Amino acid sequence: MTPFEELEQYGQLQLVKADKIQSFDILPSTLTDKSVWTHEDFQAIGDISKSVDDKHENNRNDALTLKLN
């Protein structure tokens, strides 16, 4: 059980396809063919996006994983 699973009964987030945006061309057809993305798709979208960001010369993804202690 995830820490927020109990809260999921009160709301839900769906991203609904509206227009074809070139930025999403990096996603596989298993995602782009869907008309609605749900929370089950977010990890895959995030992983793909991060892998593309990691290749960019100005990325700051190292700041996202920086440990303070």
Phi and psi restraints in degrees (range 20) as a CNS / XPLOR table:
assign (resid 1 and name C) (resid 2 and name N)
       (resid 2 and name CA) (resid 2 and name C) 1.0 -76.6 20.0 2
assign (resid 2 and name N) (resid 2 and name CA)
       (resid 2 and name C) (resid 3 and name N) 1.0 157.0 20.0 2
assign (resid 2 and name C) (resid 3 and name N)
       (resid 3 and name CA) (resid 3 and name C) 1.0 -59.6 20.0 2
assign (resid 3 and name N) (resid 3 and name CA)
       (resid 3 and name C) (resid 4 and name N) 1.0 -25.6 20.0 2
assign (resid 3 and name C) (resid 4 and name N)
       (resid 4 and name CA) (resid 4 and name C) 1.0 -106.6 20.0 2
assign (resid 4 and name N) (resid 4 and name CA)
       (resid 4 and name C) (resid 5 and name N) 1.0 3.3 20.0 2
assign (resid 4 and name C) (resid 5 and name N)
       (resid 5 and name CA) (resid 5 and name C) 1.0 -57.2 20.0 2
assign (resid 5 and name N) (resid 5 and name CA)
       (resid 5 and name C) (resid 6 and name N) 1.0 -38.7 20.0 2
assign (resid 5 and name C) (resid 6 and name N)
       (resid 6 and name CA) (resid 6 and name C) 1.0 -61.7 20.0 2
assign (resid 6 and name N) (resid 6 and name CA)
       (resid 6 and name C) (resid 7 and name N) 1.0 -34.1 20.0 2
assign (resid 6 and name C) (resid 7 and name N)
       (resid 7 and name CA) (resid 7 and name C) 1.0 -75.3 20.0 2
assign (resid 7 and name N) (resid 7 and name CA)
       (resid 7 and name C) (resid 8 and name N) 1.0 -19.7 20.0 2
assign (resid 7 and name C) (resid 8 and name N)
       (resid 8 and name CA) (resid 8 and name C) 1.0 -62.3 20.0 2
assign (resid 8 and name N) (resid 8 and name CA)
       (resid 8 and name C) (resid 9 and name N) 1.0 -20.0 20.0 2
assign (resid 8 and name C) (resid 9 and name N)
       (resid 9 and name CA) (resid 9 and name C) 1.0 -69.5 20.0 2
assign (resid 9 and name N) (resid 9 and name CA)
       (resid 9 and name C) (resid 10 and name N) 1.0 -17.1 20.0 2
assign (resid 9 and name C) (resid 10 and name N)
       (resid 10 and name CA) (resid 10 and name C) 1.0 -95.7 20.0 2
assign (resid 10 and name N) (resid 10 and name CA)
       (resid 10 and name C) (resid 11 and name N) 1.0 -9.6 20.0 2
assign (resid 10 and name C) (resid 11 and name N)
       (resid 11 and name CA) (resid 11 and name C) 1.0 -169.0 20.0 2
assign (resid 11 and name N) (resid 11 and name CA)
       (resid 11 and name C) (resid 12 and name N) 1.0 168.3 20.0 2
assign (resid 11 and name C) (resid 12 and name N)
       (resid 12 and name CA) (resid 12 and name C) 1.0 -154.1 20.0 2
assign (resid 12 and name N) (resid 12 and name CA)
       (resid 12 and name C) (resid 13 and name N) 1.0 151.8 20.0 2
assign (resid 12 and name C) (resid 13 and name N)
       (resid 13 and name CA) (resid 13 and name C) 1.0 -121.7 20.0 2
assign (resid 13 and name N) (resid 13 and name CA)
       (resid 13 and name C) (resid 14 and name N) 1.0 128.7 20.0 2
assign (resid 13 and name C) (resid 14 and name N)
       (resid 14 and name CA) (resid 14 and name C) 1.0 -130.2 20.0 2
assign (resid 14 and name N) (resid 14 and name CA)
       (resid 14 and name C) (resid 15 and name N) 1.0 134.6 20.0 2
assign (resid 14 and name C) (resid 15 and name N)
       (resid 15 and name CA) (resid 15 and name C) 1.0 -100.0 20.0 2
assign (resid 15 and name N) (resid 15 and name CA)
       (resid 15 and name C) (resid 16 and name N) 1.0 120.4 20.0 2
assign (resid 15 and name C) (resid 16 and name N)
       (resid 16 and name CA) (resid 16 and name C) 1.0 -105.6 20.0 2
assign (resid 16 and name N) (resid 16 and name CA)
       (resid 16 and name C) (resid 17 and name N) 1.0 133.2 20.0 2
assign (resid 16 and name C) (resid 17 and name N)
       (resid 17 and name CA) (resid 17 and name C) 1.0 -63.7 20.0 2
assign (resid 17 and name N) (resid 17 and name CA)
       (resid 17 and name C) (resid 18 and name N) 1.0 128.9 20.0 2
assign (resid 17 and name C) (resid 18 and name N)
       (resid 18 and name CA) (resid 18 and name C) 1.0 -120.5 20.0 2
assign (resid 18 and name N) (resid 18 and name CA)
       (resid 18 and name C) (resid 19 and name N) 1.0 -58.9 20.0 2
assign (resid 18 and name C) (resid 19 and name N)
       (resid 19 and name CA) (resid 19 and name C) 1.0 -128.5 20.0 2
assign (resid 19 and name N) (resid 19 and name CA)
       (resid 19 and name C) (resid 20 and name N) 1.0 161.4 20.0 2
assign (resid 19 and name C) (resid 20 and name N)
       (resid 20 and name CA) (resid 20 and name C) 1.0 -84.9 20.0 2
assign (resid 20 and name N) (resid 20 and name CA)
       (resid 20 and name C) (resid 21 and name N) 1.0 113.1 20.0 2
assign (resid 20 and name C) (resid 21 and name N)
       (resid 21 and name CA) (resid 21 and name C) 1.0 -106.0 20.0 2
assign (resid 21 and name N) (resid 21 and name CA)
       (resid 21 and name C) (resid 22 and name N) 1.0 128.7 20.0 2
assign (resid 21 and name C) (resid 22 and name N)
       (resid 22 and name CA) (resid 22 and name C) 1.0 -57.0 20.0 2
assign (resid 22 and name N) (resid 22 and name CA)
       (resid 22 and name C) (resid 23 and name N) 1.0 -31.8 20.0 2
assign (resid 22 and name C) (resid 23 and name N)
       (resid 23 and name CA) (resid 23 and name C) 1.0 -58.9 20.0 2
assign (resid 23 and name N) (resid 23 and name CA)
       (resid 23 and name C) (resid 24 and name N) 1.0 -27.6 20.0 2
assign (resid 23 and name C) (resid 24 and name N)
       (resid 24 and name CA) (resid 24 and name C) 1.0 -84.4 20.0 2
assign (resid 24 and name N) (resid 24 and name CA)
       (resid 24 and name C) (resid 25 and name N) 1.0 0.3 20.0 2
assign (resid 24 and name C) (resid 25 and name N)
       (resid 25 and name CA) (resid 25 and name C) 1.0 -63.6 20.0 2
assign (resid 25 and name N) (resid 25 and name CA)
       (resid 25 and name C) (resid 26 and name N) 1.0 -17.4 20.0 2
assign (resid 25 and name C) (resid 26 and name N)
       (resid 26 and name CA) (resid 26 and name C) 1.0 -73.9 20.0 2
assign (resid 26 and name N) (resid 26 and name CA)
       (resid 26 and name C) (resid 27 and name N) 1.0 -16.4 20.0 2
assign (resid 26 and name C) (resid 27 and name N)
       (resid 27 and name CA) (resid 27 and name C) 1.0 -80.9 20.0 2
assign (resid 27 and name N) (resid 27 and name CA)
       (resid 27 and name C) (resid 28 and name N) 1.0 147.5 20.0 2
assign (resid 27 and name C) (resid 28 and name N)
       (resid 28 and name CA) (resid 28 and name C) 1.0 -70.8 20.0 2
assign (resid 28 and name N) (resid 28 and name CA)
       (resid 28 and name C) (resid 29 and name N) 1.0 159.8 20.0 2
assign (resid 28 and name C) (resid 29 and name N)
       (resid 29 and name CA) (resid 29 and name C) 1.0 -61.3 20.0 2
assign (resid 29 and name N) (resid 29 and name CA)
       (resid 29 and name C) (resid 30 and name N) 1.0 -24.4 20.0 2
assign (resid 29 and name C) (resid 30 and name N)
       (resid 30 and name CA) (resid 30 and name C) 1.0 -61.6 20.0 2
assign (resid 30 and name N) (resid 30 and name CA)
       (resid 30 and name C) (resid 31 and name N) 1.0 -25.3 20.0 2
assign (resid 30 and name C) (resid 31 and name N)
       (resid 31 and name CA) (resid 31 and name C) 1.0 -97.5 20.0 2
assign (resid 31 and name N) (resid 31 and name CA)
       (resid 31 and name C) (resid 32 and name N) 1.0 -43.3 20.0 2
assign (resid 31 and name C) (resid 32 and name N)
       (resid 32 and name CA) (resid 32 and name C) 1.0 -69.8 20.0 2
assign (resid 32 and name N) (resid 32 and name CA)
       (resid 32 and name C) (resid 33 and name N) 1.0 -23.0 20.0 2
assign (resid 32 and name C) (resid 33 and name N)
       (resid 33 and name CA) (resid 33 and name C) 1.0 -76.7 20.0 2
assign (resid 33 and name N) (resid 33 and name CA)
       (resid 33 and name C) (resid 34 and name N) 1.0 -14.5 20.0 2
assign (resid 33 and name C) (resid 34 and name N)
       (resid 34 and name CA) (resid 34 and name C) 1.0 -77.9 20.0 2
assign (resid 34 and name N) (resid 34 and name CA)
       (resid 34 and name C) (resid 35 and name N) 1.0 142.7 20.0 2
assign (resid 34 and name C) (resid 35 and name N)
       (resid 35 and name CA) (resid 35 and name C) 1.0 -89.2 20.0 2
assign (resid 35 and name N) (resid 35 and name CA)
       (resid 35 and name C) (resid 36 and name N) 1.0 -17.3 20.0 2
assign (resid 35 and name C) (resid 36 and name N)
       (resid 36 and name CA) (resid 36 and name C) 1.0 -137.3 20.0 2
assign (resid 36 and name N) (resid 36 and name CA)
       (resid 36 and name C) (resid 37 and name N) 1.0 131.9 20.0 2
assign (resid 36 and name C) (resid 37 and name N)
       (resid 37 and name CA) (resid 37 and name C) 1.0 -103.5 20.0 2
assign (resid 37 and name N) (resid 37 and name CA)
       (resid 37 and name C) (resid 38 and name N) 1.0 136.3 20.0 2
assign (resid 37 and name C) (resid 38 and name N)
       (resid 38 and name CA) (resid 38 and name C) 1.0 -116.4 20.0 2
assign (resid 38 and name N) (resid 38 and name CA)
       (resid 38 and name C) (resid 39 and name N) 1.0 -178.7 20.0 2
assign (resid 38 and name C) (resid 39 and name N)
       (resid 39 and name CA) (resid 39 and name C) 1.0 -58.6 20.0 2
assign (resid 39 and name N) (resid 39 and name CA)
       (resid 39 and name C) (resid 40 and name N) 1.0 -24.0 20.0 2
assign (resid 39 and name C) (resid 40 and name N)
       (resid 40 and name CA) (resid 40 and name C) 1.0 -69.0 20.0 2
assign (resid 40 and name N) (resid 40 and name CA)
       (resid 40 and name C) (resid 41 and name N) 1.0 -20.3 20.0 2
assign (resid 40 and name C) (resid 41 and name N)
       (resid 41 and name CA) (resid 41 and name C) 1.0 -92.9 20.0 2
assign (resid 41 and name N) (resid 41 and name CA)
       (resid 41 and name C) (resid 42 and name N) 1.0 -16.1 20.0 2
assign (resid 41 and name C) (resid 42 and name N)
       (resid 42 and name CA) (resid 42 and name C) 1.0 -63.2 20.0 2
assign (resid 42 and name N) (resid 42 and name CA)
       (resid 42 and name C) (resid 43 and name N) 1.0 -36.8 20.0 2
assign (resid 42 and name C) (resid 43 and name N)
       (resid 43 and name CA) (resid 43 and name C) 1.0 -65.1 20.0 2
assign (resid 43 and name N) (resid 43 and name CA)
       (resid 43 and name C) (resid 44 and name N) 1.0 -43.6 20.0 2
assign (resid 43 and name C) (resid 44 and name N)
       (resid 44 and name CA) (resid 44 and name C) 1.0 -63.9 20.0 2
assign (resid 44 and name N) (resid 44 and name CA)
       (resid 44 and name C) (resid 45 and name N) 1.0 -43.0 20.0 2
assign (resid 44 and name C) (resid 45 and name N)
       (resid 45 and name CA) (resid 45 and name C) 1.0 -62.4 20.0 2
assign (resid 45 and name N) (resid 45 and name CA)
       (resid 45 and name C) (resid 46 and name N) 1.0 -44.1 20.0 2
assign (resid 45 and name C) (resid 46 and name N)
       (resid 46 and name CA) (resid 46 and name C) 1.0 -63.7 20.0 2
assign (resid 46 and name N) (resid 46 and name CA)
       (resid 46 and name C) (resid 47 and name N) 1.0 -42.4 20.0 2
assign (resid 46 and name C) (resid 47 and name N)
       (resid 47 and name CA) (resid 47 and name C) 1.0 -63.0 20.0 2
assign (resid 47 and name N) (resid 47 and name CA)
       (resid 47 and name C) (resid 48 and name N) 1.0 -43.8 20.0 2
assign (resid 47 and name C) (resid 48 and name N)
       (resid 48 and name CA) (resid 48 and name C) 1.0 -66.0 20.0 2
assign (resid 48 and name N) (resid 48 and name CA)
       (resid 48 and name C) (resid 49 and name N) 1.0 -44.9 20.0 2
assign (resid 48 and name C) (resid 49 and name N)
       (resid 49 and name CA) (resid 49 and name C) 1.0 -61.2 20.0 2
assign (resid 49 and name N) (resid 49 and name CA)
       (resid 49 and name C) (resid 50 and name N) 1.0 -43.1 20.0 2
assign (resid 49 and name C) (resid 50 and name N)
       (resid 50 and name CA) (resid 50 and name C) 1.0 -64.3 20.0 2
assign (resid 50 and name N) (resid 50 and name CA)
       (resid 50 and name C) (resid 51 and name N) 1.0 -38.8 20.0 2
assign (resid 50 and name C) (resid 51 and name N)
       (resid 51 and name CA) (resid 51 and name C) 1.0 -64.3 20.0 2
assign (resid 51 and name N) (resid 51 and name CA)
       (resid 51 and name C) (resid 52 and name N) 1.0 -35.2 20.0 2
assign (resid 51 and name C) (resid 52 and name N)
       (resid 52 and name CA) (resid 52 and name C) 1.0 -71.4 20.0 2
assign (resid 52 and name N) (resid 52 and name CA)
       (resid 52 and name C) (resid 53 and name N) 1.0 -44.1 20.0 2
assign (resid 52 and name C) (resid 53 and name N)
       (resid 53 and name CA) (resid 53 and name C) 1.0 -59.2 20.0 2
assign (resid 53 and name N) (resid 53 and name CA)
       (resid 53 and name C) (resid 54 and name N) 1.0 -39.2 20.0 2
assign (resid 53 and name C) (resid 54 and name N)
       (resid 54 and name CA) (resid 54 and name C) 1.0 -59.0 20.0 2
assign (resid 54 and name N) (resid 54 and name CA)
       (resid 54 and name C) (resid 55 and name N) 1.0 -27.3 20.0 2
assign (resid 54 and name C) (resid 55 and name N)
       (resid 55 and name CA) (resid 55 and name C) 1.0 -82.3 20.0 2
assign (resid 55 and name N) (resid 55 and name CA)
       (resid 55 and name C) (resid 56 and name N) 1.0 -16.2 20.0 2
assign (resid 55 and name C) (resid 56 and name N)
       (resid 56 and name CA) (resid 56 and name C) 1.0 -76.8 20.0 2
assign (resid 56 and name N) (resid 56 and name CA)
       (resid 56 and name C) (resid 57 and name N) 1.0 136.4 20.0 2
assign (resid 56 and name C) (resid 57 and name N)
       (resid 57 and name CA) (resid 57 and name C) 1.0 -64.4 20.0 2
assign (resid 57 and name N) (resid 57 and name CA)
       (resid 57 and name C) (resid 58 and name N) 1.0 -24.2 20.0 2
assign (resid 57 and name C) (resid 58 and name N)
       (resid 58 and name CA) (resid 58 and name C) 1.0 -102.9 20.0 2
assign (resid 58 and name N) (resid 58 and name CA)
       (resid 58 and name C) (resid 59 and name N) 1.0 16.3 20.0 2
assign (resid 58 and name C) (resid 59 and name N)
       (resid 59 and name CA) (resid 59 and name C) 1.0 -66.5 20.0 2
assign (resid 59 and name N) (resid 59 and name CA)
       (resid 59 and name C) (resid 60 and name N) 1.0 152.2 20.0 2
assign (resid 59 and name C) (resid 60 and name N)
       (resid 60 and name CA) (resid 60 and name C) 1.0 -127.1 20.0 2
assign (resid 60 and name N) (resid 60 and name CA)
       (resid 60 and name C) (resid 61 and name N) 1.0 34.2 20.0 2
assign (resid 60 and name C) (resid 61 and name N)
       (resid 61 and name CA) (resid 61 and name C) 1.0 -64.5 20.0 2
assign (resid 61 and name N) (resid 61 and name CA)
       (resid 61 and name C) (resid 62 and name N) 1.0 -20.7 20.0 2
assign (resid 61 and name C) (resid 62 and name N)
       (resid 62 and name CA) (resid 62 and name C) 1.0 -63.3 20.0 2
assign (resid 62 and name N) (resid 62 and name CA)
       (resid 62 and name C) (resid 63 and name N) 1.0 -30.2 20.0 2
assign (resid 62 and name C) (resid 63 and name N)
       (resid 63 and name CA) (resid 63 and name C) 1.0 -70.5 20.0 2
assign (resid 63 and name N) (resid 63 and name CA)
       (resid 63 and name C) (resid 64 and name N) 1.0 -23.5 20.0 2
assign (resid 63 and name C) (resid 64 and name N)
       (resid 64 and name CA) (resid 64 and name C) 1.0 -75.8 20.0 2
assign (resid 64 and name N) (resid 64 and name CA)
       (resid 64 and name C) (resid 65 and name N) 1.0 -21.6 20.0 2
assign (resid 64 and name C) (resid 65 and name N)
       (resid 65 and name CA) (resid 65 and name C) 1.0 -113.4 20.0 2
assign (resid 65 and name N) (resid 65 and name CA)
       (resid 65 and name C) (resid 66 and name N) 1.0 9.7 20.0 2
assign (resid 65 and name C) (resid 66 and name N)
       (resid 66 and name CA) (resid 66 and name C) 1.0 -66.9 20.0 2
assign (resid 66 and name N) (resid 66 and name CA)
       (resid 66 and name C) (resid 67 and name N) 1.0 128.7 20.0 2
assign (resid 66 and name C) (resid 67 and name N)
       (resid 67 and name CA) (resid 67 and name C) 1.0 -93.7 20.0 2
assign (resid 67 and name N) (resid 67 and name CA)
       (resid 67 and name C) (resid 68 and name N) 1.0 133.7 20.0 2
assign (resid 67 and name C) (resid 68 and name N)
       (resid 68 and name CA) (resid 68 and name C) 1.0 -83.5 20.0 2
assign (resid 68 and name N) (resid 68 and name CA)
       (resid 68 and name C) (resid 69 and name N) 1.0 -25.9 20.0 2
